[in-house]
Amino acid sequence: MDTRTRNHPDDDQRFFHEVVETLTGADEVLLVGPSVTKLHFLRYVQAHVPALESAVVGIETADHPTDRQFVAHVRQYFHMALPRIGTTP
């Protein structure tokens, strides 16, 4: 049983607030992660920052992908070439 929420019920709200601040101004947002936290985040956005909801272009389940798997997924999802590490755009 996950006791983090029970022991620290405000942690998710603080974290979601920080993520929203980071995403301010984003044109497109893809929510990726395991379990239901991504859906809880979407509900937080709907309740607190409805303008950001229109930037959410997808919600995908991925159980702890490696960095390379995550980048490959983003490339496939957005059909774009992302810069490689060590290159200049």
Stockholm file with secondary structure:
# STOCKHOLM 1.0

chainA/1-89         MDTRTRNHPDDDQRFFHEVVETLTGADEVLLVGPSVTKLHFLRYVQAHVPALESAVVGIETADHPTDRQFVAHVRQYFHMALPRIGTTP
#=GR chainA/1-89 SS CCCHHHHCTTHHHHHHHHHHHHHTTCSCEEEEESTTHHHHHHHHHHHHCHHHHTTEEEEEECSSCCHHHHHHHHHHHHTCCCCCTTCCC
#=GC SS_cons        CCCHHHHCTTHHHHHHHHHHHHHTTCSCEEEEESTTHHHHHHHHHHHHCHHHHTTEEEEEECSSCCHHHHHHHHHHHHTCCCCCTTCCC
//
